[in-house]
């Protein structure tokens, strides 16, 4: 295998890894946004039940 082929293969592996890590970061961000929304909804509902305003 020539040096050029080796470098192309290694660059391809690096790019695939970068895409996978980027996707995982995107999914974690989505999950954190969802959790933040649920937390806010629970807080507002608890305030309503307890008769307090924000």
C-alpha positions in Angstrom: 0.0 0.0 0.0 1.4 3.3 -1.0 1.8 6.2 1.4 -0.9 8.2 -0.4 -3.4 5.4 -0.1 -2.6 5.0 3.6 -3.1 8.8 4.2 -6.4 8.7 2.4 -7.6 5.8 4.4 -6.5 7.4 7.7 -8.2 10.7 6.8 -11.4 8.8 5.9 -11.3 7.0 9.3 -10.8 10.4 11.1 -13.7 12.0 9.2 -16.0 9.1 10.0 -15.0 9.4 13.7 -15.7 13.2 13.6 -19.1 12.6 12.1 -20.0 10.0 14.8 -18.8 12.3 17.6 -20.7 15.2 16.1 -23.9 13.2 15.9 -23.5 12.0 19.5 -23.1 15.6 20.6 -26.2 16.6 18.7 -28.2 13.9 20.4 -27.0 14.9 23.8 -27.9 18.5 23.1 -31.4 17.5 22.0 -31.9 15.4 25.2 -30.7 18.2 27.4 -33.1 20.6 25.7 -36.0 18.1 26.2 -35.0 17.7 29.9 -34.9 21.5 30.3 -38.4 21.8 28.9 -39.8 19.1 31.1 -38.1 20.7 34.2 -39.6 24.1 33.4 -43.1 22.6 32.8 -42.9 20.7 36.2 -41.8 23.8 38.0 -44.6 25.9 36.5 -47.2 23.2 37.4 -45.9 23.0 40.9 -46.1 26.7 41.3 -49.7 26.6 40.0 -50.7 23.8 42.4 -49.0 25.5 45.4 -50.8 28.8 44.5 -47.6 30.8 44.0 -46.9 33.1 41.1 -43.5 33.0 39.3 
